[in-house]
């Protein structure tokens, strides 16, 4: 029974912290756009696809590019 003297004030403190965090989030516009991020992952960004295409051609090593071009090879 004496544990209630500890648990009741502790639960009130935690409740106060939760209410404070909620009002802080509302005040700082954390709940302004709830649907935007959910839809954003469904659409591809054009910048991401361009960067992925550029990265694929530049990832070749010089040895791989010299195998394609016979004029860049040295004497055999």
Secondary structure, DSSP 4 states (H G I P E B T S, - for coil): -TTHHHHHHHHHHHHHHHHHHHHHHHHTTTTS-SSHHHHHTTS--HHHHHHHHHHHHHT--HHHHHHH-GGGS---
